Amino acid sequence: MAIITVLGIALVGRAAMKKSEATDTEQLLSAAGFVLNLADTPEKLAHLKTLTQLKGVPHDRNGKMDYLYADAADCQCLCAGNQEAYQRYENLTVKQNIAEMNEAASMDWGMWGQWEPGW
């Protein structure tokens, strides 16, 4: 019973992390100029579910490269942007990663004491 409980908690935690990551990505996409389109009909939601989920996918539309990001599980939306918006998204992602690395590097890790192998 304890093992099942632990596994259940781990799965819920993992799902919450994926949802948080998807929300963060959608916020960055929006900031970069992507347009968020809600799947507000059963037909749109059904189509959304057929698309690659939670990943920016290039799509040729009338000779121009657009990028689509589908999230059927959480926001039930399709984010669409052009090449320039995708480049801005990539730049924002890099900046966010650098900020997170700087935050970790500036932390006073000494307060945690010595770290032992397998800690």
PAMIGU-12118 format. One record per residue: residue in one letter; x, y, z of N, C-alpha, C in turn. Coordinates in steps of 0.1 Angstrom, whole numbers, padded with zeros to 4 digits, always signed. Example, Ala and Ser with C-alpha at 12.3 -4.5 7.8 and 13.67 -1.06 7.14 Angstrom:
A+0132-0057+0078+0123-0045+0078+0132-0033+0078;S+0128-0022+0071+0137-0011+0071+0129+0000+0079;
This chain:
M+0008-0012+0000+0000+0000+0000+0009+0013+0000;A+0019+0012+0008+0028+0024+0009+0035+0027-0005;I+0039+0016-0012+0045+0018-0025+0036+0024-0035;I+0023+0020-0035+0013+0025-0044+0011+0040-0040;T+0011+0044-0028+0009+0057-0024+0021+0066-0028;V+0033+0061-0026+0045+0068-0031+0045+0070-0046;L+0041+0060-0053+0041+0061-0068+0030+0071-0072;G+0019+0071-0065+0008+0080-0068+0012+0095-0066;I+0019+0097-0055+0024+0110-0052+0034+0115-0062;A+0043+0106-0066+0053+0109-0076+0047+0112-0090;L+0037+0105-0094+0030+0108-0106+0023+0121-0106;V+0016+0124-0095+0009+0137-0094+0019+0148-0094;G+0031+0147-0087+0041+0157-0088+0047+0159-0101;R+0049+0148-0109+0054+0149-0122+0044+0156-0131;A+0031+0153-0130+0021+0159-0138+0020+0174-0135;A+0021+0178-0122+0021+0192-0118+0033+0199-0124;M+0045+0193-0125+0057+0199-0130+0055+0201-0145;K+0049+0191-0152+0047+0193-0167+0037+0204-0170;K+0027+0205-0161+0017+0216-0163+0024+0229-0161;S+0032+0230-0151+0039+0243-0148+0048+0246-0160;E+0056+0237-0165+0065+0239-0176+0057+0244-0189;A+0045+0237-0191+0037+0241-0202+0032+0256-0201;T+0028+0259-0189+0023+0273-0186+0035+0283-0188;D+0047+0280-0183+0058+0288-0185+0061+0290-0200;T+0061+0279-0208+0063+0280-0222+0053+0288-0229;E+0040+0287-0226+0030+0294-0232+0031+0309-0229;Q+0036+0313-0217+0038+0327-0213+0050+0332-0222;L+0060+0325-0223+0071+0329-0232+0067+0331-0246;L+0059+0321-0251+0054+0322-0265+0046+0335-0267;S+0037+0338-0257+0029+0350-0258+0038+0362-0258;A+0047+0363-0249+0056+0374-0248+0064+0376-0261;A+0067+0365-0268+0075+0366-0280+0066+0370-0292;G+0053+0371-0290+0044+0375-0301+0036+0364-0307;F+0036+0352-0302+0027+0342-0306+0013+0345-0303;V+0004+0341-0311-0011+0343-0309-0016+0330-0303;L-0024+0332-0292-0030+0320-0285-0044+0319-0290;N-0047+0307-0296-0060+0304-0301-0067+0293-0293;L-0078+0296-0287-0084+0286-0278-0092+0276-0287;A-0092+0263-0283-0100+0253-0289-0113+0254-0283;D-0122+0263-0288-0134+0266-0282-0146+0258-0288;T-0143+0249-0296-0154+0240-0302-0149+0225-0301;P-0158+0216-0300-0154+0202-0300-0145+0198-0312;E-0148+0204-0324-0140+0201-0336-0126+0206-0334;K-0124+0218-0329-0111+0224-0327-0103+0216-0317;L-0109+0212-0306-0103+0204-0296-0099+0190-0301;A-0107+0184-0309-0104+0171-0315-0092+0173-0325;H-0092+0183-0333-0080+0186-0341-0068+0189-0334;L-0069+0197-0323-0058+0200-0314-0051+0187-0309;K-0059+0178-0305-0054+0165-0299-0046+0157-0310;T-0047+0160-0322-0040+0152-0333-0026+0158-0335;L-0024+0170-0330-0011+0177-0333-0001+0173-0323;T+0012+0175-0326+0023+0172-0317+0021+0182-0305;Q+0022+0176-0293+0019+0183-0281+0031+0189-0274;L+0030+0201-0269+0040+0208-0261+0053+0209-0267;K+0054+0212-0280+0066+0213-0287+0064+0223-0299;G+0073+0232-0301+0072+0241-0313+0075+0233-0325;V+0065+0233-0334+0066+0226-0347+0065+0235-0359;P+0075+0235-0368+0075+0243-0380+0064+0239-0389;H+0057+0248-0395+0046+0246-0404+0047+0255-0416;D+0047+0250-0428+0048+0258-0440+0033+0263-0444;R+0031+0276-0443+0018+0281-0447+0020+0292-0458;N+0015+0288-0469+0016+0297-0481+0030+0302-0484;G+0040+0293-0482+0053+0296-0485+0061+0303-0474;K+0054+0305-0463+0061+0312-0451+0061+0301-0440;M+0072+0302-0432+0074+0293-0421+0067+0298-0408;D+0057+0291-0403+0051+0295-0391+0054+0284-0381;Y+0052+0286-0368+0054+0276-0358+0042+0275-0350;L+0039+0262-0347+0027+0259-0339+0031+0252-0326;Y+0024+0255-0315+0026+0248-0302+0012+0245-0297;A+0010+0232-0296-0004+0227-0292-0003+0222-0278;D-0014+0225-0270-0016+0221-0256-0030+0217-0254;A-0033+0204-0257-0047+0200-0256-0051+0196-0242;A-0041+0194-0233-0044+0189-0220-0047+0201-0210;D-0039+0211-0210-0041+0222-0200-0049+0234-0205;C-0042+0242-0214-0049+0254-0218-0059+0251-0229;Q-0058+0240-0235-0066+0236-0247-0065+0247-0257;C-0053+0250-0261-0050+0261-0270-0039+0257-0281;L-0039+0265-0291-0029+0264-0301-0022+0278-0302;C-0009+0278-0300-0001+0290-0301+0005+0290-0315;A+0004+0301-0322+0009+0302-0336+0017+0315-0337;G+0029+0313-0343+0038+0325-0345+0046+0323-0358;N+0051+0335-0363+0059+0334-0375+0074+0332-0371;Q+0082+0333-0381+0097+0330-0379+0103+0340-0369;E+0099+0353-0370+0104+0363-0361+0100+0361-0346;A+0087+0357-0345+0082+0354-0331+0089+0342-0325;Y+0092+0332-0334+0099+0320-0329+0113+0324-0325;Q+0120+0332-0332+0133+0336-0329+0133+0344-0315;R+0123+0353-0314+0122+0360-0301+0119+0350-0289;Y+0111+0340-0292+0109+0329-0282+0122+0322-0278;E+0130+0319-0288+0143+0312-0285+0152+0321-0277;N+0152+0334-0281+0161+0343-0273+0156+0345-0259;L+0143+0345-0257+0137+0346-0243+0140+0334-0235;T+0140+0322-0241+0143+0310-0235+0158+0309-0230;V+0167+0314-0239+0181+0315-0235+0183+0324-0224;K+0177+0336-0224+0178+0346-0213+0173+0340-0200;Q+0162+0333-0201+0156+0327-0189+0165+0316-0183;N+0171+0308-0192+0181+0298-0187+0193+0304-0181;I+0198+0315-0187+0210+0322-0181+0206+0328-0167;A+0194+0334-0166+0190+0339-0153+0189+0329-0143;E+0184+0317-0146+0183+0306-0137+0196+0301-0132;M+0206+0300-0142+0219+0296-0139+0226+0306-0130;N+0224+0319-0132+0230+0329-0124+0225+0329-0110;E+0212+0326-0109+0206+0325-0096+0212+0313-0088;A+0213+0302-0094+0219+0290-0088+0234+0293-0084;A+0241+0300-0093+0255+0302-0090+0257+0312-0078;S+0248+0321-0077+0249+0331-0066+0244+0327-0053;M+0238+0315-0052+0233+0310-0039+0244+0306-0030;D+0242+0309-0017+0252+0305-0007+0250+0290-0003;W+0257+0282-0011+0255+0268-0009+0262+0263+0004;G+0271+0271+0009+0278+0267+0022+0269+0265+0033;M+0258+0272+0034+0249+0270+0045+0243+0256+0046;W+0244+0249+0035+0239+0235+0036+0248+0225+0041;G+0260+0229+0044+0270+0220+0050+0277+0212+0039;Q+0284+0202+0043+0291+0194+0033+0282+0184+0027;W+0284+0182+0014+0276+0172+0007+0283+0159+0006;E+0276+0149+0009+0282+0136+0009+0277+0129-0004;P+0286+0120-0010+0281+0112-0021+0268+0105-0018;G+0259+0105-0027+0246+0098-0025+0236+0106-0017;W+0239+0119-0014+0231+0127-0006+0218+0128-0011;
